[in-house]
Amino acid sequence: MARCTAPVNGHRSASARANCPACGSNGRYSSYRSYSPSSYSASSYSLSPRSGGSQSSGGSSGRSIKPRWSRTGSSVLYTPQEVRALTPVRTSVENLATRSDLRDVFLCHAWDDRQGAAKELHDLLESRGVSVWFSEKDVGLGVPLLRAIDKGLANSRVGIVLVTPALLRRLPKEGIADKELSALLARERLVPIVHETTYEALREVSPLLGSRSGLDTAEEPMADVAAKLAELVAL
């Protein structure tokens, strides 16, 4: 290997440096010849999560965690987003724990769904021991509907809004469902359940309700949604 002459002769000029066997034009890059691209193998590096690649099972589509209110032995799993959305509602439920006179859930739905999706959700909840205020059974003949709904809202721990295509058609008409929704939106105890529609469609009709995260039957069956709601209100 060529040696630099600077310690003896010095490089006081450009010509002296050019004549040096190590530093001149013939040897300028000799000290780098021992490196090659193959010396940097990919196995020497590990990609951090921020470098890209697939998300972990705790991502938006994974059912991977349990909230603090899950009972021992529960098999119900949640996404992190669902836990964040439901935690404030659960806190409200716990704050009302001493009110034994309250129903667990007020079910807001479109009139068209009373014998369909709304009844299905109602039956699934009641089969799990959840007490549900449901207009089909809680508004008697001759009872003023709006007054009955008002009492039902005031005497329930959690409000559920079953968002269906029928509800999206009803809300712009400012009927009963619209009045129920207006009352529910004023509280922090509201859980939207999107069924056979999308949050995008909901935001076009009700941006305020569409901004609330909830549960979606496109992601899991109605029975699993009911299981999560039952855990949410259990004391």
ABEGO torsion letter per residue (X at the ends): XBBBAAAAAEBABAAAAAABAAABAAAAAAAAAABBAAABBAAABBBBAAAEEBBBAABAABBABBBAABBBGBABBBBAAAAAAAAAAAAAAAAAAABAABBABBBBBBAAAAABAAAAAAAAAAAAGBBBBBAAAABBBGBBAAAAAAAAAAABABBBBBBBAAAAAAAAAGBAAAAAAAAAAABAABBBBBBGBBAAAAAAABAAAAABBBBBAAABBAAAAAAAAAAAABX
